[in-house]
Amino acid sequence: MGEQAFLKVLPWKKIFCVGKKGKLSPRFIGPFEIIEKVGPVAYRLALPPEFNRIHDVFHVSMLRRY
């Protein structure tokens, strides 16, 4: 907790646009602060208000160390 992580963008390409389109679009966004460990492989992130349409708990496969 208190560390930071990047978040994978791929599943949300259809929901909202982040950066550029096409080949040059970012694969990860962030870094975001890890607030708490929810389960053995799930973490809650502190997301900004722009991402209010996304749930704030993510599996470790969606995160990359900062």
ZAVEXLUM-788765 format. One record per atom (N, C-alpha, C): x, y, z. Coordinates in nm, 2 decimals. Each point is the difference from the previous one (the first is absolute). Example, Ala and Ser with C-alpha at 12.3 -4.5 7.8 and 13.67 -1.06 7.14 Angstrom:
(rotor (1.32,-0.57,0.78))
(rotor (-0.09,0.12,0.00))
(rotor (0.09,0.12,0.00))
(rotor (-0.04,0.11,-0.07))
(rotor (0.09,0.11,0.00))
(rotor (-0.08,0.11,0.08))
END
This chain:
(rotor (0.08,-0.12,0.00))
(rotor (-0.08,0.12,0.00))
(rotor (0.09,0.12,0.00))
(rotor (-0.05,0.11,-0.06))
(rotor (0.08,0.12,-0.01))
(rotor (0.09,0.00,-0.13))
(rotor (0.02,-0.11,-0.06))
(rotor (0.08,-0.01,-0.12))
(rotor (-0.09,0.05,-0.12))
(rotor (0.07,0.00,-0.12))
(rotor (-0.08,0.05,-0.12))
(rotor (0.01,-0.11,-0.10))
(rotor (-0.10,0.00,-0.09))
(rotor (0.00,-0.10,-0.11))
(rotor (-0.06,0.06,-0.13))
(rotor (0.04,-0.05,-0.11))
(rotor (-0.07,0.03,-0.13))
(rotor (-0.11,-0.09,-0.02))
(rotor (-0.10,0.05,-0.07))
(rotor (-0.13,-0.07,-0.03))
(rotor (-0.01,-0.03,-0.15))
(rotor (-0.03,-0.13,-0.03))
(rotor (-0.01,-0.04,-0.14))
(rotor (-0.12,0.07,-0.07))
(rotor (0.01,0.05,-0.12))
(rotor (-0.11,0.08,-0.06))
(rotor (-0.08,-0.09,-0.10))
(rotor (0.05,-0.11,-0.05))
(rotor (-0.06,-0.08,-0.10))
(rotor (-0.15,-0.03,0.01))
(rotor (-0.05,-0.04,0.12))
(rotor (-0.14,-0.03,0.01))
(rotor (-0.09,0.12,-0.01))
(rotor (0.05,0.12,0.02))
(rotor (-0.09,0.12,0.00))
(rotor (0.02,0.08,-0.12))
(rotor (0.06,-0.05,-0.11))
(rotor (0.01,0.08,-0.12))
(rotor (-0.13,0.04,-0.06))
(rotor (-0.10,-0.08,0.02))
(rotor (-0.14,0.04,-0.06))
(rotor (-0.07,0.09,0.10))
(rotor (0.03,0.01,0.12))
(rotor (-0.07,0.08,0.10))
(rotor (0.04,0.15,-0.01))
(rotor (0.13,0.02,0.00))
(rotor (0.05,0.14,0.00))
(rotor (0.13,0.00,-0.07))
(rotor (0.04,0.12,-0.06))
(rotor (0.12,0.01,-0.08))
(rotor (0.11,0.06,0.10))
(rotor (0.11,-0.07,0.00))
(rotor (0.12,0.05,0.08))
(rotor (0.11,0.02,-0.10))
(rotor (0.05,0.12,-0.01))
(rotor (0.11,0.03,-0.09))
(rotor (-0.03,-0.01,-0.15))
(rotor (0.09,-0.06,-0.08))
(rotor (-0.02,-0.01,-0.14))
(rotor (-0.07,-0.13,-0.04))
(rotor (-0.04,0.00,-0.13))
(rotor (-0.07,-0.12,-0.05))
(rotor (0.10,-0.08,-0.08))
(rotor (-0.03,-0.13,-0.01))
(rotor (0.08,-0.09,-0.09))
(rotor (0.12,-0.06,0.06))
(rotor (0.10,-0.01,-0.07))
(rotor (0.12,-0.07,0.05))
(rotor (0.07,0.08,0.11))
(rotor (-0.01,0.13,0.00))
(rotor (0.07,0.08,0.09))
(rotor (-0.07,0.02,0.13))
(rotor (-0.12,-0.06,0.02))
(rotor (-0.08,0.02,0.12))
(rotor (0.08,-0.07,0.12))
(rotor (-0.02,0.06,0.11))
(rotor (0.08,-0.06,0.12))
(rotor (-0.06,-0.13,0.04))
(rotor (0.08,-0.09,0.05))
(rotor (-0.05,-0.13,0.05))
(rotor (-0.03,0.01,0.15))
(rotor (0.07,0.08,0.07))
(rotor (-0.02,0.02,0.14))
(rotor (-0.02,0.15,0.03))
(rotor (-0.08,0.03,0.10))
(rotor (-0.01,0.14,0.04))
(rotor (0.03,0.01,0.15))
(rotor (0.03,0.12,0.05))
(rotor (0.03,0.01,0.14))
(rotor (0.13,0.08,0.02))
(rotor (0.06,-0.01,0.11))
(rotor (-0.02,-0.09,0.11))
(rotor (-0.11,0.04,0.09))
(rotor (-0.06,-0.10,0.07))
(rotor (-0.11,0.02,0.10))
(rotor (0.05,-0.06,0.13))
(rotor (-0.04,0.06,0.11))
(rotor (0.03,-0.05,0.13))
(rotor (-0.08,-0.12,0.04))
(rotor (0.06,-0.10,0.06))
(rotor (-0.07,-0.12,0.05))
(rotor (-0.05,0.04,0.14))
(rotor (-0.13,-0.01,0.02))
(rotor (-0.06,0.04,0.12))
(rotor (0.00,-0.12,0.10))
(rotor (-0.05,-0.12,-0.05))
(rotor (-0.01,-0.11,0.09))
(rotor (0.01,-0.13,-0.08))
(rotor (0.03,-0.11,0.07))
(rotor (0.00,-0.13,-0.06))
(rotor (-0.14,-0.06,0.03))
(rotor (-0.08,-0.03,-0.10))
(rotor (-0.14,-0.05,0.03))
(rotor (0.00,-0.15,0.02))
(rotor (0.08,-0.07,-0.08))
(rotor (0.00,-0.15,0.01))
(rotor (0.14,-0.04,-0.03))
(rotor (0.02,-0.13,-0.01))
(rotor (0.14,-0.05,-0.03))
(rotor (0.06,0.05,-0.13))
(rotor (-0.09,0.03,-0.10))
(rotor (0.05,0.05,-0.13))
(rotor (-0.07,0.12,-0.05))
(rotor (-0.07,0.08,0.09))
(rotor (-0.07,0.12,-0.04))
(rotor (0.04,0.12,0.08))
(rotor (0.01,0.11,-0.07))
(rotor (0.04,0.13,0.07))
(rotor (-0.10,0.11,-0.04))
(rotor (-0.02,0.09,0.09))
(rotor (-0.08,0.12,-0.02))
(rotor (0.09,0.12,-0.03))
(rotor (-0.03,0.07,-0.11))
(rotor (0.09,0.11,-0.04))
(rotor (-0.08,0.13,0.03))
(rotor (0.08,0.11,0.02))
(rotor (-0.05,0.13,0.01))
(rotor (-0.01,0.06,-0.14))
(rotor (-0.12,0.00,-0.06))
(rotor (-0.02,0.05,-0.14))
(rotor (-0.05,0.14,0.00))
(rotor (0.04,0.08,-0.10))
(rotor (-0.05,0.14,-0.01))
(rotor (-0.15,0.00,-0.04))
(rotor (-0.06,0.12,0.02))
(rotor (-0.15,0.01,-0.03))
(rotor (-0.03,-0.03,-0.15))
(rotor (0.09,0.01,-0.09))
(rotor (-0.03,-0.03,-0.14))
(rotor (-0.03,-0.14,-0.02))
(rotor (0.05,-0.09,0.08))
(rotor (-0.02,-0.15,-0.01))
(rotor (-0.12,-0.05,0.09))
(rotor (-0.10,0.09,0.02))
(rotor (-0.11,-0.04,0.09))
(rotor (-0.08,-0.11,-0.05))
(rotor (0.01,-0.03,-0.14))
(rotor (-0.08,-0.11,-0.06))
(rotor (0.07,-0.14,0.02))
(rotor (0.11,0.00,0.06))
(rotor (0.08,-0.12,0.02))
(rotor (0.00,-0.04,0.15))
(rotor (-0.02,-0.13,0.02))
(rotor (0.01,-0.05,0.14))
(rotor (0.15,0.01,0.05))
(rotor (0.02,0.03,0.12))
(rotor (0.14,0.03,0.05))
(rotor (0.07,-0.12,0.06))
(rotor (-0.05,-0.12,-0.02))
(rotor (0.07,-0.12,0.05))
(rotor (0.05,-0.08,-0.12))
(rotor (0.13,-0.04,-0.01))
(rotor (0.06,-0.06,-0.11))
(rotor (0.08,-0.12,0.03))
(rotor (0.00,-0.10,-0.09))
(rotor (0.08,-0.12,0.02))
(rotor (0.14,0.03,-0.03))
(rotor (0.10,-0.07,0.05))
(rotor (0.14,0.03,-0.02))
(rotor (0.04,-0.01,-0.14))
(rotor (-0.07,-0.08,-0.08))
(rotor (0.03,-0.01,-0.15))
(rotor (-0.02,0.13,-0.07))
(rotor (-0.09,0.09,0.06))
(rotor (-0.02,0.13,-0.06))
(rotor (0.09,0.11,0.04))
(rotor (0.09,-0.03,0.09))
(rotor (0.10,0.10,0.06))
(rotor (0.14,-0.03,-0.04))
(rotor (0.08,0.11,-0.01))
(rotor (0.14,-0.02,-0.02))
(rotor (0.07,0.09,0.11))
(rotor (0.11,-0.05,0.05))
(rotor (0.07,0.08,0.11))
(rotor (0.06,0.13,-0.06))
(rotor (-0.01,0.10,0.08))
(rotor (0.05,0.13,-0.04))
(rotor (0.15,0.01,0.02))
END
